[in-house]
Amino acid sequence: MASWAGEFPVNIRQFIDYTTPSMHYEIDNESLYSWNVLQRFYLKRIYTPAWIDDSTLGNNGYVLLNYIRQVDRQGLQPTDYHLHLIEKYVDKIVPFIPMDNDDMMKLDVLLTDAFMLLGFQLYYGKVDPEKEGANWKMQRKEPEMQLDLKLEEALAANDVANSLNLLAPHDRSYWMMKDELAFFLVLSGQPWPAIRSDTSIKPGEINQLLPKIRERLMKLRYQLCDSLSIIYDEELEKQVQLFQADWGLNSDGVIGKGTLEALNNKPDKLIDQLKVNMERLRWLPLKVTEKYIIINIANFELDLIEGEDTLVSMRAIVGKNYRETPVFNERMTYIVFNPTWTVPPTILQNDVIPELLKGPEYLVKKNMKLLRQDGLEIAYGDIDWSKISKNNFPYMVRQGSGPENALGRVKFMFPNMYDIYIHDTPSRGYFARDDRAISSGCVRVEKPFELAVLLLSDIPEWSPAKIRSAMHQETEQTVRLRKPVDVVLIYLTAWTDGNGRIQFRKDVYHRDEMVSKALNQKPETGKFNIIPF
C-alpha cells in the first residue's frame, strides 16, 4: 500500500474544502477548470492523493505528463493542461528524498485537473461548435460522462493513456489524422517556396519546373524514384493523379492552376486544417442508425453506409457560399417520387419574384402555378402586380411534376428546421465540376435511383423496376421508409479515406479559420468549473 506524509491528505482537504466560490480556484496563479468534479473526486477518496506513490510521483503521473506533452498530435495545446506547472513540480523530485507536502498537494491536484479538462475536451471538443463552429448545428453528445469515475477506473487499472484514448473519437479516421498531424509537425518551418507556372504541364512534356514538383511530391510521401528529371513521364503522371485525387481535383494528370495551388499549401496550413477537423470529429454524436447517410459538404459527396460498409458513394451539389448548406443531423422518414416543388421563401424572394414582375412568361416556361395561402390557384392576371414586391408577396409558387422540375424525379425527406432535403436534378452537367457549391442550400445527388433502391431494399414490393416506374409517372407518390435512416450533414476539409489516405479539400465556406483561432486560445481564466458536471 502506498504511503505518504501524514499531513498530505490534510493539505488536499484544506485546499479542496476551504476554497470558496468567491475565491479564484487556482494554483500558483493558474486557474483550475473542474472544481465540482475535483471536490467529488477527492471526497470519495477521503482526500488521499491520486498520483503520488511513496511520497513521490507514481507511474500514472508520468504517463499523464507524457500524454500531455504529445497532445499537440491530437490538435490540442499541451500548455492548456498545466504543463509548465506540472513540470515545475516534477523537476523538484529528488530520488530517495520525500517531496514537500505542499508541493505534493499542488502536483496531485494539477494532474487531476489536467486529466479532467483533457478528458472533457477529448470527448466533447475544446471549442463550442455553436459559437465558434460556424453554423454547426449537429446534435451533441449527451452530458452523461462522469470524469471522476473515469479517472478512478484509469488509476485502478494503471492505464491512464488508454482511458484518455477511449474518450477521444472512436472513428478510425481520427487516429490516422493524428499520425498525419505528427508527420506535418515535423515538416513545420521547413522552406516551402511557391511553385508557379503560367501554363499547364501535360504528361509527356518537358518542363524545367518538374524537378521542383517531383521534390515537393516526395516530401509529401508520394512515391517517385527520380527527383531530377525534367520529363513528365508515366511514373510522375501516376503520382500526380494520386495527389489530385487526394485533394478532390479532377485526376487528369495535368498540372494546372488547381494542382499547383494544392502543392503550394504550406505544412503549417495543413497542420491547422488537420487540427480543425479533428476537433470537428470530437463534436460528432456517438450513435447513428445502422444504415445512415453522411454528406460531407466540403467534399461535395454523399455516402450511404451500413455498419462498416459503404453501400454507395456519389457526387453531390451543395449550397453556394452565400446560401450555405447547414451542418446538422436528422432522420429520413420518407421518399417522394415525381415531386412537385413549392418554392421556398429565400429563393422565392431573391430569384422568382423578380422574374414574375417582368410578366407571366416565367410561369409558363418553368411549369409553375401561383397559389393563394389556402392552396387554391390564382391566375397571373388576377393579381395587382403594382402592389407586389419582394417583401410583399402573399402567394405561393409551385412547380409541377415532370422532367424539368427543380427537384428532378425524386426527393428524400428528413424534416428539419432548415427545409433542407436531398433530391434529384434535371441539370446533370454540374456533377462534372470540381467545385459543386452551386445550389440554394439543398443537396442534389448524382445517383438518385441507386439511392432510392438501397433505401427501400427492405420493402420487397418496392423493386428497382417499380421505383424506376414511379420516378417517371405524372403524379406525385410518397413512400415511407420501413426504418428511419440518419442523415448527417457534416463539414470536413480534412479526413482519411477508407484506404487510409489523407484527404484535403478547399474550405469553400471559409469556416476553418474561426475554429482554428478558438483552438489556439487558452481556456478562459477565472471561469470556475468549466466542466459542468
Kinemage of the C-alpha trace (Angstrom):
@kinemage 1
@onewidth
@group {chain A} dominant
@subgroup {mainchain}
@vectorlist {calphas} color= white
{ca met a 1} P 0.000 0.000 0.000
{ca ala a 2} L 1.283 3.467 -0.896
{ca ser a 3} L 2.485 5.657 1.947
{ca trp a 4} L 2.802 9.396 2.295
{ca ala a 5} L 3.466 12.026 4.919
{ca gly a 6} L 0.575 12.336 7.360
{ca glu a 7} L -0.031 15.974 6.548
{ca phe a 8} L -0.527 15.376 2.827
{ca pro a 9} L -4.250 14.391 2.886
{ca val a 10} L -4.846 17.295 5.259
{ca asn a 11} L -3.268 19.659 2.720
{ca ile a 12} L -5.544 18.369 -0.044
{ca arg a 13} L -8.619 18.630 2.177
{ca gln a 14} L -7.772 22.169 3.173
{ca phe a 15} L -7.284 23.169 -0.438
{ca ile a 16} L -10.466 21.451 -1.654
{ca asp a 17} L -12.807 22.278 1.237
{ca tyr a 18} L -11.673 25.701 2.271
{ca thr a 19} L -11.604 27.381 -1.108
{ca thr a 20} L -14.901 29.227 -1.543
{ca pro a 21} L -16.680 30.301 -4.752
{ca ser a 22} L -15.724 33.901 -4.013
{ca met a 23} L -12.056 32.957 -4.403
{ca his a 24} L -10.142 32.103 -7.547
{ca tyr a 25} L -9.694 28.362 -7.833
{ca glu a 26} L -6.072 28.354 -8.780
{ca ile a 27} L -2.591 27.084 -8.024
{ca asp a 28} L 0.349 29.443 -8.425
{ca asn a 29} L -1.933 31.964 -10.163
{ca glu a 30} L -3.124 29.384 -12.721
{ca ser a 31} L -6.856 28.668 -12.842
{ca leu a 32} L -8.314 25.210 -12.322
{ca tyr a 33} L -11.189 24.158 -14.545
{ca ser a 34} L -13.062 21.262 -12.928
{ca trp a 35} L -13.928 22.395 -9.448
{ca asn a 36} L -17.128 20.385 -8.857
{ca val a 37} L -15.513 17.238 -10.221
{ca leu a 38} L -12.377 17.807 -8.124
{ca gln a 39} L -14.457 18.121 -4.968
{ca arg a 40} L -16.415 14.967 -5.715
{ca phe a 41} L -13.301 13.026 -6.724
{ca tyr a 42} L -11.244 13.822 -3.624
{ca leu a 43} L -14.174 13.482 -1.230
{ca lys a 44} L -14.716 9.895 -2.434
{ca arg a 45} L -11.011 9.217 -1.863
{ca ile a 46} L -11.168 10.733 1.640
{ca tyr a 47} L -8.668 13.284 0.289
{ca thr a 48} L -5.926 10.753 -0.354
{ca pro a 49} L -3.634 11.594 -3.298
{ca ala a 50} L -4.312 10.116 -6.715
{ca trp a 51} L -0.898 10.408 -8.351
{ca ile a 52} L 1.654 10.325 -5.510
{ca asp a 53} L 3.145 6.977 -4.515
{ca asp a 54} L 5.560 6.659 -1.572
{ca ser a 55} L 5.981 10.422 -1.343
{ca thr a 56} L 6.956 10.761 -4.974
{ca leu a 57} L 5.206 10.803 -8.333
{ca gly a 58} L 3.917 7.385 -9.368
{ca asn a 59} L 3.946 5.853 -12.840
{ca asn a 60} L 0.411 7.055 -13.673
{ca gly a 61} L 1.573 10.626 -13.154
{ca tyr a 62} L 4.473 10.261 -15.559
{ca val a 63} L 2.166 8.613 -18.112
{ca leu a 64} L -0.247 11.558 -17.925
{ca leu a 65} L 2.618 14.048 -18.165
{ca asn a 66} L 3.918 12.338 -21.308
{ca tyr a 67} L 0.393 12.243 -22.773
{ca ile a 68} L 0.022 15.988 -22.231
{ca arg a 69} L 3.396 16.662 -23.849
{ca gln a 70} L 2.244 14.871 -27.014
{ca val a 71} L -1.368 16.025 -27.132
{ca asp a 72} L -0.497 18.513 -29.892
{ca arg a 73} L -0.713 15.446 -32.165
{ca gln a 74} L -4.441 15.483 -31.439
{ca gly a 75} L -4.692 19.152 -32.297
{ca leu a 76} L -4.800 20.374 -28.685
{ca gln a 77} L -2.379 22.652 -26.834
{ca pro a 78} L -0.221 20.998 -24.133
{ca thr a 79} L 0.003 24.307 -22.246
{ca asp a 80} L -3.776 24.219 -21.605
{ca tyr a 81} L -3.287 21.351 -19.160
{ca his a 82} L -0.947 22.976 -16.611
{ca leu a 83} L 2.094 21.524 -18.380
{ca his a 84} L 4.578 24.140 -17.169
{ca leu a 85} L 3.418 23.928 -13.545
{ca ile a 86} L 3.369 20.130 -13.563
{ca glu a 87} L 6.896 20.066 -14.996
{ca lys a 88} L 7.974 22.626 -12.392
{ca tyr a 89} L 6.929 20.355 -9.522
{ca val a 90} L 8.156 17.178 -11.211
{ca asp a 91} L 11.561 18.825 -11.589
{ca lys a 92} L 11.648 19.229 -7.794
{ca ile a 93} L 11.505 15.475 -7.299
{ca val a 94} L 14.815 14.106 -5.987
{ca pro a 95} L 15.370 10.319 -5.796
{ca phe a 96} L 15.006 8.892 -2.261
{ca ile a 97} L 14.052 12.292 -0.814
{ca pro a 98} L 10.347 12.803 0.034
{ca met a 99} L 8.649 15.775 -1.633
{ca asp a 100} L 7.436 18.742 0.346
{ca asn a 101} L 3.807 18.109 1.366
{ca asp a 102} L 2.538 21.353 -0.128
{ca asp a 103} L 4.351 20.622 -3.411
{ca met a 104} L 2.868 17.110 -3.471
{ca met a 105} L -0.622 18.534 -2.917
{ca lys a 106} L -0.228 21.027 -5.757
{ca leu a 107} L 1.181 18.423 -8.131
{ca asp a 108} L -1.597 15.955 -7.325
{ca val a 109} L -4.408 18.490 -7.804
{ca leu a 110} L -2.834 19.866 -11.004
{ca leu a 111} L -2.611 16.382 -12.519
{ca thr a 112} L -6.199 15.613 -11.549
{ca asp a 113} L -7.477 18.868 -13.027
{ca ala a 114} L -5.410 18.283 -16.167
{ca phe a 115} L -6.947 14.816 -16.607
{ca met a 116} L -10.459 16.227 -16.152
{ca leu a 117} L -10.006 19.058 -18.642
{ca leu a 118} L -8.207 16.874 -21.167
{ca gly a 119} L -10.791 14.094 -20.879
{ca phe a 120} L -13.621 16.593 -21.295
{ca gln a 121} L -12.063 18.156 -24.388
{ca leu a 122} L -11.172 14.816 -25.994
{ca tyr a 123} L -14.785 13.729 -25.559
{ca tyr a 124} L -16.747 16.908 -26.333
{ca gly a 125} L -14.163 19.081 -28.071
{ca lys a 126} L -12.429 22.220 -26.872
{ca val a 127} L -14.392 24.695 -28.987
{ca asp a 128} L -18.105 25.409 -28.608
{ca pro a 129} L -19.417 24.439 -32.080
{ca glu a 130} L -22.451 26.710 -31.876
{ca lys a 131} L -20.318 29.771 -31.064
{ca glu a 132} L -17.062 29.282 -32.941
{ca gly a 133} L -18.065 26.329 -35.114
{ca ala a 134} L -19.629 28.494 -37.822
{ca asn a 135} L -23.228 27.259 -38.225
{ca trp a 136} L -22.581 23.808 -36.759
{ca lys a 137} L -25.981 22.626 -35.504
{ca met a 138} L -25.254 18.924 -35.048
{ca gln a 139} L -26.861 17.232 -32.040
{ca arg a 140} L -24.198 16.970 -29.314
{ca lys a 141} L -23.181 14.033 -27.173
{ca glu a 142} L -25.304 13.757 -24.061
{ca pro a 143} L -23.584 15.089 -20.892
{ca glu a 144} L -23.605 11.755 -19.095
{ca met a 145} L -19.884 11.065 -18.761
{ca gln a 146} L -18.576 11.134 -15.157
{ca leu a 147} L -14.925 12.092 -15.380
{ca asp a 148} L -14.196 11.370 -11.724
{ca leu a 149} L -15.281 7.746 -12.213
{ca lys a 150} L -13.261 7.536 -15.437
{ca leu a 151} L -10.179 8.692 -13.554
{ca glu a 152} L -10.714 6.242 -10.686
{ca glu a 153} L -11.012 3.394 -13.206
{ca ala a 154} L -7.893 4.570 -15.055
{ca leu a 155} L -5.834 4.759 -11.856
{ca ala a 156} L -7.041 1.366 -10.641
{ca ala a 157} L -6.122 -0.217 -13.990
{ca asn a 158} L -2.817 1.687 -14.275
{ca asp a 159} L -3.990 2.610 -17.770
{ca val a 160} L -4.318 6.392 -17.895
{ca ala a 161} L -3.273 6.805 -21.539
{ca asn a 162} L -5.720 4.224 -22.851
{ca ser a 163} L -8.515 5.682 -20.717
{ca leu a 164} L -7.959 9.070 -22.335
{ca asn a 165} L -7.777 7.496 -25.791
{ca leu a 166} L -11.167 5.875 -25.194
{ca leu a 167} L -12.663 9.308 -24.526
{ca ala a 168} L -11.481 10.569 -27.926
{ca pro a 169} L -13.478 9.752 -31.082
{ca his a 170} L -13.500 6.068 -31.975
{ca asp a 171} L -13.518 6.956 -35.654
{ca arg a 172} L -10.567 5.283 -37.425
{ca ser a 173} L -10.033 8.480 -39.391
{ca tyr a 174} L -9.312 10.428 -36.187
{ca trp a 175} L -6.369 8.237 -35.233
{ca met a 176} L -4.960 8.214 -38.730
{ca met a 177} L -5.215 12.005 -38.779
{ca lys a 178} L -3.242 12.011 -35.529
{ca asp a 179} L -0.399 10.230 -37.357
{ca glu a 180} L -0.693 12.658 -40.273
{ca leu a 181} L -0.532 15.593 -37.896
{ca ala a 182} L 2.659 14.191 -36.347
{ca phe a 183} L 4.148 13.951 -39.856
{ca phe a 184} L 3.290 17.533 -40.788
{ca leu a 185} L 4.532 18.830 -37.422
{ca val a 186} L 7.964 17.523 -38.449
{ca leu a 187} L 7.688 19.462 -41.736
{ca ser a 188} L 6.645 22.651 -39.940
{ca gly a 189} L 9.013 25.538 -40.513
{ca gln a 190} L 10.819 23.934 -43.458
{ca pro a 191} L 11.284 26.102 -46.567
{ca trp a 192} L 8.258 25.740 -48.823
{ca pro a 193} L 8.722 28.078 -51.806
{ca ala a 194} L 5.777 28.515 -54.145
{ca ile a 195} L 5.939 26.704 -57.490
{ca arg a 196} L 4.440 28.841 -60.251
{ca ser a 197} L 3.731 28.258 -63.918
{ca asp a 198} L 1.895 30.376 -66.492
{ca thr a 199} L 0.867 27.293 -68.436
{ca ser a 200} L -0.357 23.807 -67.620
{ca ile a 201} L 2.128 20.947 -67.773
{ca lys a 202} L 0.822 17.829 -69.512
{ca pro a 203} L 2.108 14.237 -69.457
{ca gly a 204} L 4.887 13.663 -71.984
{ca glu a 205} L 6.063 17.276 -71.932
{ca ile a 206} L 9.466 18.599 -70.890
{ca asn a 207} L 9.457 21.387 -68.304
{ca gln a 208} L 12.156 22.874 -66.094
{ca leu a 209} L 9.720 23.059 -63.143
{ca leu a 210} L 9.306 19.289 -62.962
{ca pro a 211} L 12.252 18.676 -60.574
{ca lys a 212} L 10.683 21.108 -58.074
{ca ile a 213} L 7.324 19.378 -58.463
{ca arg a 214} L 8.954 15.987 -58.017
{ca glu a 215} L 10.761 17.171 -54.868
{ca arg a 216} L 7.539 18.574 -53.404
{ca leu a 217} L 5.625 15.352 -54.055
{ca met a 218} L 8.400 13.288 -52.492
{ca lys a 219} L 8.368 15.491 -49.378
{ca leu a 220} L 4.658 14.728 -49.150
{ca arg a 221} L 5.483 10.976 -49.343
{ca tyr a 222} L 4.420 10.297 -52.921
{ca gln a 223} L 6.500 7.503 -54.408
{ca leu a 224} L 8.953 8.650 -57.059
{ca cys a 225} L 12.337 7.162 -57.965
{ca asp a 226} L 13.642 10.184 -59.862
{ca ser a 227} L 13.691 13.660 -58.323
{ca leu a 228} L 15.651 15.447 -61.077
{ca ser a 229} L 14.069 14.537 -64.409
{ca ile a 230} L 12.532 17.353 -66.477
{ca ile a 231} L 10.457 14.831 -68.468
{ca tyr a 232} L 6.839 14.312 -67.419
{ca asp a 233} L 6.952 10.518 -67.513
{ca glu a 234} L 4.393 7.843 -66.669
{ca glu a 235} L 5.625 7.350 -63.100
{ca leu a 236} L 5.190 11.042 -62.318
{ca glu a 237} L 1.788 11.101 -64.000
{ca lys a 238} L 0.502 8.328 -61.707
{ca gln a 239} L 1.665 10.157 -58.590
{ca val a 240} L 0.221 13.476 -59.772
{ca gln a 241} L -3.121 11.754 -60.392
{ca leu a 242} L -2.974 10.263 -56.910
{ca phe a 243} L -2.210 13.687 -55.434
{ca gln a 244} L -5.093 15.226 -57.382
{ca ala a 245} L -7.474 12.585 -56.041
{ca asp a 246} L -6.252 13.282 -52.500
{ca trp a 247} L -7.206 16.925 -52.992
{ca gly a 248} L -10.560 16.305 -54.674
{ca leu a 249} L -9.300 17.567 -58.022
{ca asn a 250} L -10.014 16.160 -61.468
{ca ser a 251} L -7.443 13.340 -61.726
{ca asp a 252} L -6.400 14.043 -65.306
{ca gly a 253} L -2.663 14.262 -64.607
{ca val a 254} L -2.487 17.806 -65.986
{ca ile a 255} L -0.503 20.046 -63.636
{ca gly a 256} L -2.561 23.211 -63.812
{ca lys a 257} L -3.515 26.057 -61.517
{ca gly a 258} L -5.510 23.940 -59.062
{ca thr a 259} L -2.818 21.277 -58.714
{ca leu a 260} L -0.062 23.843 -58.151
{ca glu a 261} L -2.234 25.687 -55.647
{ca ala a 262} L -2.639 22.460 -53.674
{ca leu a 263} L 1.095 21.672 -53.880
{ca asn a 264} L 1.892 25.151 -52.565
{ca asn a 265} L -0.097 24.717 -49.349
{ca lys a 266} L 2.451 25.107 -46.565
{ca pro a 267} L 2.753 22.462 -43.824
{ca asp a 268} L 1.586 24.950 -41.166
{ca lys a 269} L -1.673 25.497 -43.067
{ca leu a 270} L -2.205 21.751 -43.352
{ca ile a 271} L -1.437 21.373 -39.635
{ca asp a 272} L -4.181 23.874 -38.838
{ca gln a 273} L -6.534 22.104 -41.216
{ca leu a 274} L -5.943 18.746 -39.533
{ca lys a 275} L -6.392 20.241 -36.064
{ca val a 276} L -9.672 21.905 -37.021
{ca asn a 277} L -11.113 18.727 -38.480
{ca met a 278} L -10.019 16.510 -35.595
{ca glu a 279} L -11.918 18.960 -33.398
{ca arg a 280} L -14.977 18.597 -35.633
{ca leu a 281} L -14.811 14.830 -35.225
{ca arg a 282} L -14.903 15.369 -31.451
{ca trp a 283} L -18.174 17.272 -31.895
{ca leu a 284} L -19.975 14.401 -33.604
{ca pro a 285} L -22.692 12.404 -31.804
{ca leu a 286} L -21.730 8.891 -30.760
{ca lys a 287} L -24.601 6.919 -32.245
{ca val a 288} L -26.342 6.742 -35.596
{ca thr a 289} L -28.722 4.201 -37.095
{ca glu a 290} L -27.183 1.033 -38.544
{ca lys a 291} L -27.823 2.382 -42.038
{ca tyr a 292} L -27.114 6.084 -42.415
{ca ile a 293} L -26.314 8.779 -44.952
{ca ile a 294} L -23.340 11.078 -44.476
{ca ile a 295} L -22.858 14.141 -46.660
{ca asn a 296} L -19.533 15.935 -46.461
{ca ile a 297} L -20.458 19.402 -47.672
{ca ala a 298} L -16.831 20.420 -48.286
{ca asn a 299} L -16.234 17.266 -50.341
{ca phe a 300} L -19.471 17.551 -52.383
{ca glu a 301} L -20.147 13.854 -51.792
{ca leu a 302} L -22.822 11.606 -50.300
{ca asp a 303} L -22.167 8.140 -48.873
{ca leu a 304} L -24.776 5.602 -47.791
{ca ile a 305} L -23.235 3.426 -45.100
{ca glu a 306} L -24.452 0.273 -43.398
{ca gly a 307} L -22.354 -0.897 -40.458
{ca glu a 308} L -18.766 -0.765 -41.692
{ca asp a 309} L -19.678 -0.953 -45.390
{ca thr a 310} L -20.192 1.894 -47.831
{ca leu a 311} L -23.146 0.813 -49.986
{ca val a 312} L -22.847 3.653 -52.493
{ca ser a 313} L -20.918 6.890 -52.959
{ca met a 314} L -21.980 9.670 -55.274
{ca arg a 315} L -21.212 13.244 -56.161
{ca ala a 316} L -23.389 15.903 -54.607
{ca ile a 317} L -24.152 19.552 -55.234
{ca val a 318} L -24.427 21.754 -52.121
{ca gly a 319} L -25.272 25.355 -51.274
{ca lys a 320} L -23.445 28.378 -52.616
{ca asn a 321} L -21.203 30.245 -50.198
{ca tyr a 322} L -23.974 32.797 -49.639
{ca arg a 323} L -26.690 30.110 -49.309
{ca glu a 324} L -24.717 27.611 -47.284
{ca thr a 325} L -25.944 24.095 -46.620
{ca pro a 326} L -26.123 23.883 -42.810
{ca val a 327} L -24.406 21.261 -40.666
{ca phe a 328} L -26.975 19.199 -38.746
{ca asn a 329} L -28.392 15.700 -38.406
{ca glu a 330} L -31.949 14.388 -38.698
{ca arg a 331} L -33.759 11.182 -39.607
{ca met a 332} L -35.026 10.434 -43.090
{ca thr a 333} L -38.533 9.005 -42.902
{ca tyr a 334} L -39.985 9.097 -46.429
{ca ile a 335} L -39.286 9.473 -50.140
{ca val a 336} L -41.394 11.371 -52.685
{ca phe a 337} L -41.346 10.220 -56.294
{ca asn a 338} L -42.089 12.672 -59.097
{ca pro a 339} L -42.440 15.564 -56.651
{ca thr a 340} L -43.881 18.993 -57.098
{ca trp a 341} L -41.828 21.886 -55.754
{ca thr a 342} L -43.174 24.683 -53.614
{ca val a 343} L -40.570 27.422 -53.942
{ca pro a 344} L -39.040 28.173 -50.509
{ca pro a 345} L -39.071 31.749 -49.172
{ca thr a 346} L -35.453 32.693 -49.857
{ca ile a 347} L -35.499 31.509 -53.480
{ca leu a 348} L -38.969 32.976 -53.946
{ca gln a 349} L -37.878 36.383 -52.707
{ca asn a 350} L -34.479 36.601 -54.385
{ca asp a 351} L -34.966 34.665 -57.618
{ca val a 352} L -38.594 34.066 -58.558
{ca ile a 353} L -40.475 37.279 -57.679
{ca pro a 354} L -38.118 39.496 -59.745
{ca glu a 355} L -38.883 37.267 -62.745
{ca leu a 356} L -42.635 37.296 -62.093
{ca leu a 357} L -42.633 41.086 -62.020
{ca lys a 358} L -41.498 41.010 -65.665
{ca gly a 359} L -44.567 39.079 -66.812
{ca pro a 360} L -46.303 35.672 -66.871
{ca glu a 361} L -43.893 34.029 -69.314
{ca tyr a 362} L -41.694 32.752 -66.479
{ca leu a 363} L -44.586 30.690 -65.060
{ca val a 364} L -45.218 29.007 -68.415
{ca lys a 365} L -41.554 28.356 -69.061
{ca lys a 366} L -40.999 26.775 -65.616
{ca asn a 367} L -44.321 24.876 -65.422
{ca met a 368} L -45.289 26.853 -62.322
{ca lys a 369} L -48.586 27.925 -60.761
{ca leu a 370} L -49.491 30.782 -58.448
{ca leu a 371} L -51.356 29.719 -55.296
{ca arg a 372} L -53.151 31.545 -52.531
{ca gln a 373} L -52.117 30.713 -48.955
{ca asp a 374} L -55.104 28.340 -48.766
{ca gly a 375} L -53.643 26.362 -51.681
{ca leu a 376} L -56.140 27.474 -54.346
{ca glu a 377} L -54.728 28.517 -57.708
{ca ile a 378} L -54.895 32.170 -58.777
{ca ala a 379} L -54.366 33.461 -62.310
{ca tyr a 380} L -51.477 35.807 -63.022
{ca gly a 381} L -53.870 38.428 -64.365
{ca asp a 382} L -55.953 38.421 -61.169
{ca ile a 383} L -53.075 39.900 -59.149
{ca asp a 384} L -52.414 43.645 -58.912
{ca trp a 385} L -48.681 43.479 -59.647
{ca ser a 386} L -48.241 47.203 -58.974
{ca lys a 387} L -48.602 46.355 -55.278
{ca ile a 388} L -46.223 43.375 -55.382
{ca ser a 389} L -42.585 43.464 -54.299
{ca lys a 390} L -40.018 41.041 -52.942
{ca asn a 391} L -41.176 41.892 -49.430
{ca asn a 392} L -44.873 41.956 -50.228
{ca phe a 393} L -45.973 38.743 -51.936
{ca pro a 394} L -48.891 36.991 -50.175
{ca tyr a 395} L -48.842 33.981 -52.508
{ca met a 396} L -47.025 30.699 -53.080
{ca val a 397} L -45.400 29.446 -56.266
{ca arg a 398} L -45.454 25.733 -57.053
{ca gln a 399} L -43.685 23.932 -59.891
{ca gly a 400} L -45.453 20.895 -61.307
{ca ser a 401} L -44.024 17.396 -61.560
{ca gly a 402} L -42.036 16.445 -64.600
{ca pro a 403} L -38.592 16.105 -66.107
{ca glu a 404} L -37.823 19.834 -65.729
{ca asn a 405} L -38.898 20.081 -62.097
{ca ala a 406} L -36.101 21.602 -59.984
{ca leu a 407} L -36.214 18.556 -57.691
{ca gly a 408} L -35.951 16.096 -60.561
{ca arg a 409} L -37.774 12.795 -60.246
{ca val a 410} L -37.339 12.068 -56.525
{ca lys a 411} L -36.719 13.806 -53.216
{ca phe a 412} L -35.564 12.258 -49.942
{ca met a 413} L -37.169 13.815 -46.879
{ca phe a 414} L -35.772 14.224 -43.366
{ca pro a 415} L -37.985 17.001 -41.911
{ca asn a 416} L -35.879 19.747 -40.334
{ca met a 417} L -35.985 23.415 -39.342
{ca tyr a 418} L -33.939 24.412 -42.401
{ca asp a 419} L -36.264 22.931 -45.071
{ca ile a 420} L -33.222 21.113 -46.462
{ca tyr a 421} L -33.618 17.824 -48.306
{ca ile a 422} L -31.831 15.587 -50.803
{ca his a 423} L -33.148 15.482 -54.352
{ca asp a 424} L -32.566 14.668 -57.994
{ca thr a 425} L -31.923 17.414 -60.544
{ca pro a 426} L -32.551 17.882 -64.264
{ca ser a 427} L -29.221 19.735 -64.559
{ca arg a 428} L -26.883 16.751 -64.682
{ca gly a 429} L -23.884 18.519 -66.196
{ca tyr a 430} L -22.939 20.258 -62.952
{ca phe a 431} L -21.806 16.966 -61.402
{ca ala a 432} L -18.711 17.045 -63.619
{ca arg a 433} L -17.436 20.189 -61.885
{ca asp a 434} L -14.754 20.097 -59.177
{ca asp a 435} L -16.448 22.913 -57.221
{ca arg a 436} L -20.069 21.945 -56.726
{ca ala a 437} L -21.175 24.608 -54.223
{ca ile a 438} L -23.865 25.962 -56.543
{ca ser a 439} L -27.294 25.095 -55.081
{ca ser a 440} L -29.583 27.232 -52.931
{ca gly a 441} L -28.927 25.056 -49.877
{ca cys a 442} L -30.488 21.665 -50.602
{ca val a 443} L -28.380 18.695 -51.677
{ca arg a 444} L -28.662 17.432 -55.251
{ca val a 445} L -27.352 13.909 -55.849
{ca glu a 446} L -25.779 12.211 -58.841
{ca lys a 447} L -27.412 8.760 -58.419
{ca pro a 448} L -30.936 9.268 -57.044
{ca phe a 449} L -32.272 5.996 -58.465
{ca glu a 450} L -29.497 3.918 -56.855
{ca leu a 451} L -30.028 5.716 -53.539
{ca ala a 452} L -33.785 5.045 -53.615
{ca val a 453} L -33.229 1.354 -54.419
{ca leu a 454} L -30.892 0.908 -51.442
{ca leu a 455} L -33.111 2.839 -49.030
{ca leu a 456} L -36.174 0.766 -49.989
{ca ser a 457} L -34.348 -2.573 -50.224
{ca asp a 458} L -36.107 -3.879 -47.081
{ca ile a 459} L -39.560 -3.343 -48.635
{ca pro a 460} L -39.997 -6.228 -51.148
{ca glu a 461} L -42.833 -4.635 -53.104
{ca trp a 462} L -40.578 -1.712 -53.999
{ca ser a 463} L -38.443 -3.449 -56.573
{ca pro a 464} L -35.963 -1.495 -58.726
{ca ala a 465} L -38.412 -1.758 -61.628
{ca lys a 466} L -41.258 -0.301 -59.564
{ca ile a 467} L -39.025 2.508 -58.316
{ca arg a 468} L -37.997 3.418 -61.864
{ca ser a 469} L -41.642 3.388 -62.954
{ca ala a 470} L -42.653 5.623 -60.011
{ca met a 471} L -39.956 8.124 -60.940
{ca his a 472} L -41.486 8.557 -64.404
{ca gln a 473} L -45.168 8.818 -63.566
{ca glu a 474} L -47.056 12.087 -63.912
{ca thr a 475} L -48.357 12.111 -60.344
{ca glu a 476} L -46.592 12.535 -57.019
{ca gln a 477} L -46.237 9.437 -54.822
{ca thr a 478} L -44.944 9.202 -51.239
{ca val a 479} L -43.318 6.094 -49.718
{ca arg a 480} L -42.420 5.807 -46.031
{ca leu a 481} L -39.199 4.048 -45.098
{ca arg a 482} L -39.637 0.899 -43.047
{ca lys a 483} L -36.814 2.053 -40.755
{ca pro a 484} L -35.782 5.702 -40.403
{ca val a 485} L -32.258 6.466 -41.605
{ca asp a 486} L -29.991 9.055 -40.003
{ca val a 487} L -28.801 11.822 -42.317
{ca val a 488} L -25.612 13.528 -41.138
{ca leu a 489} L -24.568 16.685 -42.975
{ca ile a 490} L -21.002 17.389 -41.955
{ca tyr a 491} L -18.310 19.861 -42.969
{ca leu a 492} L -14.826 18.312 -43.103
{ca thr a 493} L -11.944 19.809 -45.052
{ca ala a 494} L -9.542 17.032 -43.989
{ca trp a 495} L -10.007 13.351 -43.142
{ca thr a 496} L -8.641 9.939 -44.090
{ca asp a 497} L -10.470 7.755 -46.577
{ca gly a 498} L -11.184 4.026 -46.469
{ca asn a 499} L -7.730 3.301 -47.883
{ca gly a 500} L -6.028 5.294 -45.148
{ca arg a 501} L -5.094 8.170 -47.443
{ca ile a 502} L -5.239 11.698 -46.094
{ca gln a 503} L -7.757 13.846 -47.937
{ca phe a 504} L -7.714 17.644 -48.072
{ca arg a 505} L -10.398 19.904 -49.509
{ca lys a 506} L -10.857 23.633 -50.005
{ca asp a 507} L -12.607 25.484 -47.217
{ca val a 508} L -15.436 26.559 -49.532
{ca tyr a 509} L -17.445 28.251 -46.756
{ca his a 510} L -14.375 29.796 -45.052
{ca arg a 511} L -15.177 28.154 -41.728
{ca asp a 512} L -11.787 26.730 -40.729
{ca glu a 513} L -10.176 29.964 -39.563
{ca met a 514} L -12.736 30.674 -36.844
{ca val a 515} L -12.331 27.184 -35.363
{ca ser a 516} L -8.539 27.391 -35.629
{ca lys a 517} L -8.443 30.680 -33.711
{ca ala a 518} L -10.640 29.261 -30.967
{ca leu a 519} L -8.458 26.143 -30.689
{ca asn a 520} L -5.383 28.302 -30.183
{ca gln a 521} L -6.918 30.249 -27.314
{ca lys a 522} L -6.314 29.199 -23.736
{ca pro a 523} L -9.440 28.213 -21.755
{ca glu a 524} L -10.915 31.258 -20.073
{ca thr a 525} L -9.060 32.179 -16.888
{ca gly a 526} L -11.087 32.908 -13.804
{ca lys a 527} L -14.014 30.890 -15.155
{ca phe a 528} L -14.868 28.449 -12.402
{ca asn a 529} L -15.851 24.918 -13.191
{ca ile a 530} L -15.504 24.966 -16.988
{ca ile a 531} L -16.549 21.299 -16.804
{ca pro a 532} L -20.252 21.415 -15.876
{ca phe a 533} L -20.690 18.054 -14.159
